[in-house]
Amino acid sequence: MGAQDTFWSVNIKFLRLRQKLSQEALAEKLGISRVKLNAIESGRTANPTVDDLINFSEYFRMSIDSLLKMDLGKLSDQKLKDLEEGSELFMKGSQIRVLAITVDKEDKENIEYVPVQARAGYRSGYADPEFLASLPRFNLPTVPKNGTFRMFPTVGDSMLPVPEGADIITRYVQDWTTVKPETPCIVILKGDQDFVFKQVTINQEAGTMLLQSFNTQYFAYTVPIGEVIELWEYYSFHSKALPEPQTDMQQLMRMLQEMQNELRELKKRSSYK
């Protein structure tokens, strides 16, 4: 698709004017020069970079597809608010879905391993093929052929009985709206935040994710959808340590948690009637 087939430049200008911002003000917020922003709005940037796509998508809370393919100026104000509030593509995580992968000699996808020392660099290099190529990679015959898989190390004991220091094999989640409540996932967060292994429950209306630990000693907390870069759903774990048997107290706490979940589901069902 050529540049003439997209609405990239007109959409950026439209969204800037909608927020009543000058080019100087928006450029400062985005960390780019006014000259570059002017070139984008004037249509002189034929092929926006991945970094620019992500930068503008995150700032305006619009999916990359929307910025490129939809004439936002022709949408109603309510439709624009829906897109911004995450009722459609933003909630799917597709606003930043530029996934780099590596393949073997037979053109089959590898499983990349993100070691502890590479965790900090992953947040800035997850879409960079060169960064991905620098990671250890392997294949497992037991992993399904459909889907993209990646291995991440765990730190801490928040996901017991999964042993501390285990390596988690995960499947990439393309559409976040398909994630069922309390699905174990590796959650890649922005900025200086660490990425975590948690049970994920997505609240589409609020635009948030609830992150819970299996270990009940840790409190659950929520993060805005906009703070999440990637979701990787749990598939299996590898560890040298054997899981410790649960104590009577842990089993009791687990039973209470299951009862609370069942009561929560019953309340939801009764509210629909």
Sequence and secondary structure as in RCSB ss.txt:
>XXXX:A:sequence
MGAQDTFWSVNIKFLRLRQKLSQEALAEKLGISRVKLNAIESGRTANPTVDDLINFSEYFRMSIDSLLKMDLGKL
SDQKLKDLEEGSELFMKGSQIRVLAITVDKEDKENIEYVPVQARAGYRSGYADPEFLASLPRFNLPTVPKNGTFR
MFPTVGDSMLPVPEGADIITRYVQDWTTVKPETPCIVILKGDQDFVFKQVTINQEAGTMLLQSFNTQYFAYTVPI
GEVIELWEYYSFHSKALPEPQTDMQQLMRMLQEMQNELRELKKRSSYK
>XXXX:A:secstr
  GGG  HHHHHHHHHHHTT  HHHHHHHHTS HHHHHHHHTT  SS  HHHHHHHHHHHT  HHHHHHS GGGS
 HHHHHHHHHTSSGGGGTGGG      B TTS B EEE  GGGHHHHHHHTT HHHHHTS EE  TTS SSS EE
EEE  SSTTTTS TT EEEEEE S GGG  TTEEEEEEESTT   EEEEEEEETTTTEEEEE SSTTS  EEEEG
GGEEEEEEEEEEE SS      HHHHHHHHHHHHHHHHHHHHHHHHH 
